[in-house]
Amino acid sequence: MDAITAHPSTALLTDRYELTMLQAALRSGAAERRSVFEVFTRRLPAGRRYGVLAGTGRVLDAVENFRFTTPQLDWLADQQVVDQDTLRFLADYRFTGDIHGYPEGEVYFPGSPLLTVEGTFAEAVILETVILSILNFDSAIAAAASRMTAAAGGRPVIEMGARRAHERAAVSAARAAYVAGFSATSDLEAGFTHGIPTTGTAAHAFTLLHDSERDAFTAQIASMGRETTLLVDTYDLNEAVRTAVEVAGPGLGAVRIDSGDLTLLAHRVRRQLDELGATGTRIIVTSDLDEYAIAALAAAPVDGYGVGTQLVTGSGHPTCAMVYKLVARASTPGGPLEPVAKRSAGGKSSVGGRKWAARRPDADGTAEAEVVGTGPVPAELEPHLLHVPLIRKGEVVGREPLAAARERHLRARAGLPLSATQLSKGEPVIVTEQLPG
């Protein structure tokens, strides 16, 4: 599990209409009806061939900490958001239902039933906003990160986006990137909270602080040892590389290039390092990298990448707009579940019924279809079911180490068709087949 799971109350990380729906349902008597909500997406962002589910562990924490404190209840009363009966309900709120879904790190496609929340309408409906806010953000980051790590071809990629994001979002982004294969983060809070390896040495300011580049390198090596990474493009790159090897010796750990034509400069620096005897010194590149820039550097003598802006900003991680829809409910408390579905036009319809999902492999073991159904599971698909229990009768049962989600993602991505990791425009590589109930 993540290193730290205790968080403040998540109860007000919600939209007002969640609570006003609750109040109306309490008044109508429908609040206790057994209900099933489903998280899914109708489409992937343009050009994306698969999605990556991330944030599941954070969802479990959020549900566990969805408790209304006295100050929160007082504020709701003062703002007249809901009436006294609803406030009394909220004061005792605890989610006592069941949640199951795709495990974290798994890939998904349009129509995949990613998360199923089952309980009374009252206790399930008010979880919508917090669940979607976590899954939409984290999964968008993870999908972008997966494309980057696939393009890196086994070379390590470091998350360095903390200075380009909201301070809390930066922590969540680092977590999601780690799930999708990033090797480390520069963000210490992410390391502390989630147990992610951290890394980082010095910026241009450290070089500019000293009277000379040689003085800066000498100070850094004295502090961090010869295995450190020296930033070599503050002034003249060629002179900096020579000075770095003179100061550290041929055992220098790495040099970092942060600007310019990275492909050309990487070749020049590699040749210079080898000529100076620093054949084992690695080359790390940064500078607004995205998956396309990483792919373009595939043939360059680069040993690792640092990615920030293009991972954590909105343009770098388009969301797939997951939704949280009621798909089944009982007409009376204790009655049987009945499928319900949204029928509106404009591509926003839904499919009713509690669903199962399986990923059908072909003869070679490569995924060929996402099969979703509401009836009995065909025997041949049972070994390939995707849902796992996450919360049972209000108790979290699905926590796992973050490394497990990371390993799962790498396996899941490897099981997709080869076209999945192409960066050219294309449709999802797996089609979702809806079996009749």
C-alpha angles and dihedrals in degrees: 000000000000113000093248124026103166112106137164120267113300094192097109094046085100144092121262093240091065089066096040090053088050092052092050092047091050089053094047094047093240095107093093095052112122108249140183121210123189132202115213142135127234095209144004123239114277112288096009116129099193140005129228122221112223134158098052092125090051090050090056090052091047094051091046090052096043094120127134113232124210094254090050092050091047090052092049089051093047091050091046091231093148138002129261095265090055092046090055089051091050093048089064097035117143124154106241100169136091132272125188132162149124111332117248115276094029119130122238144188139208109302096019108144094230100176133012119199116192127183139090115327089246097056097038103044096060092057092065101094099044093046093049094044091055099041096043094051099039094043092050090053092045093050091053091044091051091055089050096049090046090052090048090063097213098323111125120260121203124206110230105161104113094109091054100052143053106284095246094039088055090061092049091046092053090051093050092046090052090053088054095052108278108145101215146348135228091218112100094196089057089051092048096044101038106022094244116157111255130211141174141122122184144336132218089271090069091056093045090051093064128071092243140008089247090057091050093050092046092052094048094049091046089054102037106021133241093296091070125112116247121207104228108180104073093103126350111358097205093050092045093054091050091049092047093056092043091054099039101028125224090308093073109141102219147327125222126217114198106174146027132038096340096193094052094041094047091056092048093048093047091052091047094048091050092049089052091051095252093124093148096050110114127223118225120189130199134163116121095319122181132174092278094052090046091051090049089056094054093107095041121098092254121143101189146358135226115208127188126135098035091053104044103034122086095250090057097051113036112193123237090219100239114202135205110221135176105240102168139016141168119247091220134020106278093011126128120281116258123198116247128183142181111246102184122135127245098071094292101112122123136207117244129228138054106289141208123204134205133177110225115212126209124232091282094051095254116136112256105168144012105225118200126183144163099206133059116329112246110244093238091058099048094089089054101050113137106199121097129183113262105166125016120190090341096309121114110240101159105067115130139165113283088237089064091059090047093052091045092055094052090050093046093049091048089054094059125092114278090251090068093083097045112119096210119102114280148138126267109292092225126054119214112232115203112209117205116255 
